[in-house]
Amino acid sequence: MGSGRWSTDVYDAAARLRGDASAFGYSDSGARTTHPGLDPRGVGVRESRDSAEHPRSLAVAVLFDVTGSMGTVPRALQAKLPQLLGLLLRKGYAAHPQIMFGAIGDATCDQAPLQVGQFESDNRMDGDLERILLEGGGGGQKTESYELAMYFMARHTATDCWEKRRKRGYLFIVGDEMPYAKVKPREVRNVIGDDLTEAVPLQAMAAELTRRWDTYYILPAGAAYAGDGEVLGFWRALLGQNVIELADLDAVCETIALTIGLGEDAIDLDAGLTDLADVGSTAGPEVGRALAVIGASRGQLVTVADPAALEAPGTADATARSGNDDLDLPGGNIRL
């Protein structure tokens, strides 16, 4: 996938044709299962490939939590899609981005715990957003199946930016909770279809993922656990400085665009904020605060070495958890 070019005119025309109808027609029509086009089960790989049209493709994946606490995120993202593509393309942050959208739920209880689109360069990426099921579920215990999404991204994607140029793609996880402590074989089998012989600890999964994906976690305002110290501490232990607190949900697209611009050495933070003003965005102050650490620190990803620091959330009482591998929750607490 990944052919064609993005057109804001096509996006605007589609919005006019919808009129008052929802941009998420599949979900809002009453659907209760994953759309076939976004179902990860049986998928070999989602591919981002070079072509004559896009000779140096850059893979970008945006996965967002669609459980009850995060239901407004995809709607805000869809509304701001032109700003994301406009900054990447018109401002020269990335000449040939290929963007995949997906959604994360909870494999312990949701009908659609993982949804993954295709890498696209044109308006078909908007179509993938339209097909996402906004299930609004979740387990209610401050954890969702982010680790299952990490597994898919690590083992079921193929990108020419990595395979040909040893350049990592960009992965943005937008959420407000924590992953489970390990990737569980039964969930992988049920959701993705792989026969995983044993559970994969979260830290090992993150190390495998970040080898090919420059991975960021964004915690936006308005989410149930916005500003939560336990959640932020957990992700910082896992991803180092690549954890972004965002004071304005409507600034998600601008934040993603400037993060890519910084990562591609296309801009520094001041230049990026100037670009936001040039395109009429008012998100500059929020984005500037959110990216101050990333803009100042361009070194390698720094993570904790001690796996014990990644045993949150939940209590340390092992008797409160089932011995069944597929029901086991992480125990212990993050120490900030």
C-alpha positions, 0 to 999 in steps of 0.5 A: 500500500502507500500509492497516491497523494493526499489532497485536502480538496478531496478531504473537504469534498468528502466532508461536504458530502457527509453534511451532518453525518458522522465521519465515523459512519461504521461505528455510529451506524451501530456496528459491534465488531471490527471492520474487515478492513481493519481486522488484524487476524490473519494479517501477514504484514502491513507494508510501507513500500517505496515506489516511483511515486514515493521513492523514499517512503517514511512509515508513520503509525498512529494508534489510539486508545478507543476505550471509554476514557478516550472516545473523543480522540479519533474524532479530534484526529480526523478533524485535524488530519489536514493539519497533520498532512499539511505540515508534513508535506508543505513544510517539508518535514517528510516528503513521502510519509505513509500513514497507518491509523489503528485503534487499541482496546482491551483484549480481556473484555472488548470485541475489537481489542486491536484494529489496524489500517493500511499504510497510505499516502493519499486520502484512503487513510481518512477512509481507515479512520471512518471504519474504526469502531469506537467501542468505548469499552475497556476493563476499568482497571487502568490497563488496556492492551497496548502490549498487543498493539506493540506486538503487532507493530513489531512482528506484523509490519514491513517498511522499506525505510527500515529494510532499505535504509535502516531508518526507523518509522514513527509510532505514536500511541495515544492513550491514558492508561498502561499496558499489561505486563506481558503479551499473552499467547491466548490473546495473540492467537485469538486476536491476531492468529499467531501461535505464540509459544510463551508469553513475552514480557513487556520490556522485551516486547518494547525493546523489540519494537523500538529497534524498528520504530521510534515510539512515542506515547501521548497522554492528552488532556480530557482523558480520564487519567490525564496527568496521572503520575502512575501512568506517566511514570510507567511509560517513562520507565518504558520509553524514556523521554518519548512520553508527551503530556498534551494540555489540549486534545485538539493539538494531537495532530500538530504535536505528531507533525512537529515530533516527526519534523524534529526527528527528521532534523527538518526543524528545531522547535522554534521553527516548528512553532513558527510553522504552526502559526503560518498554517493558522494553528493556535496550538503553538503554546501547548505543543511547545510545552509538550515537546520541550523535552524532546526538542532539547534532547535528541539522543538515543532512547533512554529506558530503565534497566530494571524490569521490576520498575515495569511491574505496575499497575495493581497491587503487589498481592499475588493472591488477587490475581489468577494463575491463568496466564491470560488473566494475569495483571501486572503487580507492584507500583511504579516509584516516581 
